[in-house]
Amino acid sequence: MKTKFDHGGNVLAVARSLGVSPAEILDFSASINPLGPAVGVREALADAFDTIVHYPDSDCSALREALALSHGVKIANICVANGSTELIYLLPRLVHGKRALLIAPSFSEYARALARDNCQAEYLVLQSTDGFSLTMDQLAERLHEGYDICILGNPGNPTGRLYPLVQVKEFFHLCRSAGSLLVVDEAFMDFSEDESAKHIATDNDGILILRSMTKFYSLPGLRLGYAIASELTIERISALREPWSVNTPAQAAGIVSLAADGYADSTRRLIAAEREHLSAGLAAIPGLRPFPSAANYLLVEISKGPPAWEVASRLRAQHILIRDCSNFTGLDGRFIRVAVRSPGENERLISALASAIGQI
């Protein structure tokens, strides 16, 4: 059986159900930077307190300027939002679309957002036996059927599969020829920044990049994301946003996070080392097969042993949360996703999973 806690990151709800403090929950179900927010964020939030008597800057001008500097693009190429999810829910209205092609497995909010505006979601399902690879022939064949939007996660969530920039550029040309807007969800691209398609997007109207500050910068409770696209596309999607959706403390935290000296490099070093260590530890457990990943999480196939929901339930009893992936289109009840956390936490997960898989 599945549980109601299968979306990931439901620490407060799970803690209530177990009758424990949220601090006693070790969360591998949401892929958040284990370093926590950057130095200076706490002070920035405190300093922003006196400004909450005023409406926030609806244009997020200072944060957009900081993001533009960080990415080497123009301020006019950026739209800040209440998490990238706010932007996802604007996509159908951006293109007035009725059909969308989702490269699956993929983030479940895509389909929910499309359905809300009566845009039909269809799937191109990638296969685990091929390492969840997408080929030009596969994409061209499906685009021939006619879609207003094509959404691709890069790195993929939950697969962790990274498509190099040269390949994404080819995908874009296919979509443009087919009359489809290519939306590339780069929520986890901070770990592989050189492969970002952001500069393709700033120079072309047929592609939109989604980015998130909640994962890499450990700010999920503040909700902060943004889009990178051509000036025309940014102007259009900005006009669809609700006013004041990004509060003043969130904007302040974003600015400080981007300026934090050494934070990004430290994060990338930690995740790269611990991802390799965690993957090796999981691969050593009979019945588990972790897939290669370019992000701060690993998709793991349970080739033998209990199904994903039962493994998740056994770990939850130990106050450890993992992601049961059975509700991802294209995956079944044999897949889980786990975040990459600190060395000690990862060791605890490896031990707990070895015990859970080995139980009869």
C-alpha positions in Angstrom: 0.0 0.0 0.0 1.0 3.6 -0.5 0.9 6.3 2.1 -0.2 9.8 2.1 3.3 10.9 2.7 4.6 10.1 -0.8 5.4 13.5 -2.3 8.6 14.2 -0.4 9.6 16.8 2.2 6.5 16.3 4.4 8.6 16.4 7.6 6.0 18.3 9.7 3.1 16.0 8.7 5.2 12.8 9.3 6.4 14.1 12.7 2.8 14.7 13.8 1.8 11.2 12.7 4.7 9.6 14.6 4.2 11.9 17.7 7.8 13.2 17.6 9.5 16.5 17.0 10.4 17.4 13.4 14.0 17.6 14.6 13.9 13.8 15.1 13.1 13.2 11.4 16.0 12.6 9.0 14.7 13.6 5.6 16.1 12.0 2.5 12.8 12.5 0.6 13.5 16.1 -0.3 16.8 17.0 -2.0 17.9 20.0 0.0 21.5 21.2 0.5 22.7 19.5 3.8 24.9 22.5 4.5 21.8 24.6 5.3 21.3 28.2 4.3 24.4 30.3 3.5 26.2 32.3 6.2 24.4 35.7 6.4 20.9 34.5 5.5 19.7 34.4 9.1 20.9 38.0 9.6 19.3 39.1 6.2 16.0 37.7 7.4 16.2 39.5 10.7 17.2 42.7 8.9 14.2 42.4 6.6 11.8 42.3 9.6 11.4 46.1 9.7 10.4 46.2 6.0 7.5 43.8 6.3 5.2 46.8 7.1 5.6 47.6 3.4 4.6 45.7 0.3 7.5 43.8 -1.3 9.1 44.8 -4.5 6.9 43.1 -7.0 9.5 43.3 -9.7 12.2 41.8 -7.4 14.6 44.3 -8.9 17.6 43.8 -6.6 17.4 40.0 -6.7 17.0 40.0 -10.5 20.1 42.2 -10.7 22.0 39.7 -8.5 20.8 36.7 -10.5 21.7 38.5 -13.8 25.2 39.1 -12.5 25.6 35.5 -11.3 24.4 34.0 -14.7 25.9 36.6 -17.0 22.6 37.6 -18.6 20.5 40.8 -18.6 18.0 41.7 -15.9 15.4 41.7 -18.6 16.1 37.9 -19.1 14.9 37.0 -15.6 11.6 36.6 -13.9 11.6 35.8 -10.1 8.7 33.8 -8.7 7.3 32.1 -5.6 9.3 29.0 -6.3 9.7 27.6 -9.8 6.3 25.9 -9.2 4.5 29.3 -9.6 6.1 29.5 -13.1 5.1 25.9 -13.9 1.4 26.8 -13.2 1.7 29.7 -15.6 2.9 27.7 -18.6 -0.4 26.8 -20.1 -1.5 30.5 -20.1 1.9 31.5 -21.5 1.3 29.6 -24.7 -2.5 29.2 -24.6 -1.7 25.5 -25.1 -4.0 22.5 -25.2 -1.4 19.7 -25.5 1.9 19.2 -23.7 4.6 16.5 -24.0 6.3 15.6 -20.8 9.5 13.7 -20.8 9.0 11.1 -18.1 9.7 10.1 -15.4 9.2 13.7 -14.3 8.0 16.1 -11.6 4.3 15.5 -10.8 3.4 19.2 -10.6 3.8 19.5 -14.4 0.7 17.5 -15.1 -1.3 19.1 -12.2 -0.5 22.6 -13.6 -1.5 21.7 -17.1 -4.7 20.0 -16.0 -5.8 23.1 -14.1 -5.9 25.0 -17.4 -7.3 22.2 -19.5 -4.0 21.4 -21.2 -3.7 17.7 -21.9 -0.5 16.1 -20.7 1.0 13.2 -22.7 4.2 11.4 -21.9 7.3 10.2 -23.7 8.4 7.6 -21.1 12.1 6.8 -20.9 13.3 3.3 -20.0 15.4 2.4 -17.0 17.1 -0.3 -19.2 18.5 2.6 -21.3 19.5 4.6 -18.3 16.6 7.0 -19.0 18.2 8.3 -22.1 16.3 10.5 -24.6 17.3 10.3 -28.3 16.7 12.7 -31.1 14.7 10.1 -33.0 12.4 9.5 -30.0 11.7 13.2 -29.5 11.2 13.9 -33.2 8.7 11.1 -33.6 6.6 12.4 -30.7 6.8 16.0 -31.6 5.4 15.2 -35.0 2.1 14.6 -33.3 1.8 18.3 -32.5 2.4 19.8 -29.0 2.3 23.4 -27.7 4.8 22.7 -24.9 7.5 20.1 -24.3 8.9 19.9 -20.8 12.3 18.3 -20.0 13.9 18.1 -16.6 17.7 18.5 -16.8 19.0 17.0 -14.6 16.0 14.8 -14.6 13.9 14.5 -11.5 13.9 11.8 -10.2 16.4 10.1 -12.5 19.3 12.5 -12.1 20.1 12.1 -15.8 22.0 15.1 -17.2 21.8 16.0 -20.9 24.8 17.9 -22.1 24.3 21.4 -23.5 25.0 20.3 -27.0 22.2 17.8 -26.9 19.7 20.2 -25.3 20.5 22.6 -28.2 19.5 19.8 -30.6 16.3 19.2 -28.6 15.5 22.9 -28.9 15.9 22.9 -32.7 13.5 20.0 -32.9 11.0 21.7 -30.7 11.3 25.0 -32.6 10.7 23.2 -36.0 7.7 21.5 -34.5 6.2 24.7 -33.1 6.6 23.6 -29.5 7.9 25.8 -26.6 10.7 23.9 -25.0 10.7 24.2 -21.2 13.9 23.0 -19.5 13.5 22.6 -15.8 17.0 23.2 -14.4 16.0 23.1 -10.7 19.1 21.1 -10.0 21.4 22.6 -12.6 23.5 24.5 -10.0 25.4 21.2 -9.6 26.4 21.2 -13.4 26.2 24.9 -14.3 28.3 24.6 -17.4 25.6 22.5 -19.0 22.8 25.1 -18.5 20.9 26.1 -21.6 20.4 29.6 -20.2 22.2 31.4 -23.0 20.3 29.6 -25.6 17.1 30.8 -23.9 18.2 34.4 -23.7 18.8 34.5 -27.5 15.7 32.6 -28.6 11.9 33.0 -28.0 11.1 29.3 -28.2 12.8 28.1 -25.0 12.2 28.8 -21.3 14.5 27.8 -18.4 13.1 27.2 -14.9 15.5 27.5 -12.0 15.1 27.0 -8.2 16.9 28.5 -5.2 15.2 26.3 -2.7 17.3 23.1 -3.3 20.8 24.3 -3.8 20.6 27.2 -1.4 18.5 25.3 1.2 15.5 27.7 1.3 12.4 25.5 0.6 10.4 27.3 3.4 10.9 30.7 1.7 9.8 29.6 -1.8 12.1 31.2 -4.4 12.6 30.4 -8.1 13.0 32.1 -11.4 12.9 31.8 -15.1 15.6 32.7 -17.7 14.4 33.4 -21.2 14.4 36.0 -24.0 13.2 39.5 -23.1 9.9 38.9 -24.9 9.2 35.7 -23.1 10.1 37.1 -19.7 7.8 40.1 -20.4 4.9 37.8 -21.2 5.3 35.4 -18.3 5.9 38.3 -15.9 2.6 39.8 -16.9 0.8 36.6 -15.8 2.2 36.5 -12.3 0.2 37.5 -9.3 1.5 40.7 -7.7 3.7 40.6 -4.6 4.1 36.8 -4.8 7.7 36.9 -3.6 8.0 38.3 -0.1 10.7 40.7 1.1 12.5 38.2 3.4 12.7 35.7 0.5 14.2 38.3 -1.8 16.7 39.3 0.9 17.7 35.7 1.5 18.2 35.1 -2.2 20.5 38.1 -2.6 22.7 37.1 0.4 22.8 33.4 -0.8 24.2 34.4 -4.2 26.9 36.6 -2.6 28.0 34.0 0.0 31.7 33.5 -0.4 32.6 29.9 -1.1 29.1 28.5 -0.4 28.5 27.2 -4.0 31.9 25.6 -4.3 31.7 24.0 -0.9 28.3 22.6 -1.8 29.4 21.1 -5.1 32.5 19.5 -3.5 30.4 18.0 -0.7 27.7 16.7 -2.9 30.1 15.2 -5.5 32.1 13.3 -2.8 29.1 12.1 -0.9 27.0 11.2 -3.9 29.9 8.8 -5.0 30.1 7.4 -1.5 26.4 7.0 -1.1 26.0 5.4 -4.5 28.8 2.9 -3.7 27.2 2.1 -0.3 23.8 1.5 -1.8 25.2 -0.6 -4.7 26.9 -2.9 -2.2 23.4 -3.8 -0.7 22.1 -6.9 -2.5 18.9 -6.0 -4.3 19.6 -2.2 -4.8 20.7 -0.6 -8.0 21.5 3.2 -7.8 21.5 5.1 -11.1 24.2 7.6 -12.1 23.2 11.2 -11.1 24.3 14.7 -11.7 22.2 16.1 -8.9 22.0 15.8 -5.1 19.8 12.7 -5.1 19.9 9.2 -6.4 17.2 7.1 -8.0 17.5 3.5 -6.8 15.9 0.4 -8.2 14.9 -2.4 -5.8 15.6 -5.4 -7.9 14.7 -7.8 -5.1 13.2 -7.5 -1.7 10.1 -5.6 -0.5 8.4 -3.0 -2.7 9.2 0.7 -2.4 6.2 1.6 -0.2 7.2 -1.1 2.4 10.9 0.0 2.4 9.7 3.6 2.9 7.4 2.5 5.7 10.2 0.5 7.5 12.5 3.5 7.4 9.8 5.8 8.5 9.5 3.7 11.7 13.1 4.7 12.2 12.3 8.3 11.6 14.0 8.3 8.2 12.1 9.6 5.1 12.8 8.5 1.6 10.8 9.0 -1.6 8.6 6.2 -2.8 8.7 6.8 -6.6 5.7 4.7 -7.5 3.6 7.7 -8.4 6.0 8.9 -11.0 4.7 8.2 -14.5 7.1 5.6 -16.0 8.2 4.1 -12.7 6.6 1.3 -10.7 6.7 0.2 -7.1 10.3 -0.9 -7.3 12.0 2.6 -7.3 12.9 5.0 -4.5 14.8 8.3 -4.5 17.1 9.4 -1.8 18.8 12.7 -1.2 22.6 13.1 -0.8 23.2 14.4 2.7 26.1 14.7 5.1 28.6 11.8 5.6 27.1 10.6 9.0 23.5 10.9 7.7 24.4 9.0 4.6 26.0 6.2 6.6 22.8 6.0 8.7 20.7 5.7 5.5 22.9 2.9 4.1 22.6 1.0 7.3 18.9 1.5 7.6 18.3 0.4 3.9 20.5 -2.6 4.3 18.3 -3.7 7.2 15.0 -2.8 5.5 15.9 -4.7 2.3 17.2 -7.7 4.2 14.0 -8.1 6.3 11.7 -11.0 5.3 
